[in-house]
């Protein structure tokens, strides 16, 4: 979307709000597909922005899901289980057994630990079904398992006849500074697959790899751009000795560009020579990777009001009663006025779901989709959070007496506790 389009719809939006440009999202996805030219599939990590799950349904090959809630979002969006990759460091039988109980197709599951291996083996044995799994390989963090653990599992794979060890998964990190680092990560991952075949006789049929492609959020960012990243990935895939299926897992790189966070100026002041601008949003709703106390400046559009030509440096603060609620320091602009609308660009990833949404019990922002063909569409209205920060109006039934007690919500204010 261009400035004139934002200006045209600005008056229709009550702030704070997110607007996701679906035309831009589809165009970016198509560019990624075109650059990969069939060399690799695309898996969307919906943690980046769950609202984009439905719009991406026909554009990506699979969806990475890391919680029961993300599974339900994907199911409501209409994704079949064959397109789900159920990942995450915490898996429990109670959250997974519905996949097995109805006899339908199973998702692809990742194995993050020996405990998860035992859990999936037990479920597949109990329900008498064979299932595909990816062994997740750590890149030096809490995710996945080290290489020796993976090798040990494959050496005793005959103990798990219900599990088909389809391949490997690895999350390589995020915001990689150079295309070379991304390429080296993928090459090392493929080399481990070759090592498993040579040393253990195990042929890896699928590599799912999160490359950590970067997004330039701030004026001081100098990460490689989309074209350079995609060109490097395509060249790497061309020369990669691995001949089986490769899937690139993307979240931020796919979603960030399509989103804008809109917030309105509600007050301006000057304290000891420092100009302050207070907006109706805040850090609980806008989360840029690498942002710390507003010390880095993202791209911002002024959608209403005109710059009077004067010079000034503004600190843009949100509506939370904490000194940490600073969106930007040193924003250069002429006189800012209450009522003006500010648009923070590249807010399509994580902000909508990663902020401290319940702090101070402020409403969740509205969420809009925009398409040139159909215009602006509200997909979630402003939502009150104060009911979540206060006791249920209906008394809790039963008592929490053990660590296994499970609370389930049956209505707006009804909480039933089951032993």
Order of alpha helices (4+ residues) and beta strands (2+ residues): alpha-beta-alpha-beta-alpha-beta-alpha-beta-alpha-beta-alpha-beta-alpha-beta-alpha-beta-alpha-beta-alpha-beta-beta-beta-beta-beta-beta-alpha-beta-beta-beta-beta
